[in-house]
Amino acid sequence: MTPKQGGRTPLSPRATRAFEHLRPLVADRDAGMPVADARQRVRSAGEDPAAVDELLNKGYLYEVEGDVFVT
């Protein structure tokens, strides 16, 4: 399924690793996680914090008033 057909846009390997790390952390929070905290968590896991931007841009995470949530 392509993104035009309703599928998700593929992630780079770094963003995939970041998403696997962040998904359970963000999903467990009703109020989301501040974007800065998400970047710090990714950095502390040894990954590039810029991967959070890719996750936001490709729709794997969304941001509301500075907090990120899993879609």
Stockholm file with secondary structure:
# STOCKHOLM 1.0

chainA/1-71         MTPKQGGRTPLSPRATRAFEHLRPLVADRDAGMPVADARQRVRSAGEDPAAVDELLNKGYLYEVEGDVFVT
#=GR chainA/1-71 SS CCGGGTCCCCCCHHHHHHHHHHHHHHHTCTTCEEHHHHHHHHHHTTSCTTHHHHHHHTTSEEEETTEEEEC
#=GC SS_cons        CCGGGTCCCCCCHHHHHHHHHHHHHHHTCTTCEEHHHHHHHHHHTTSCTTHHHHHHHTTSEEEETTEEEEC
//
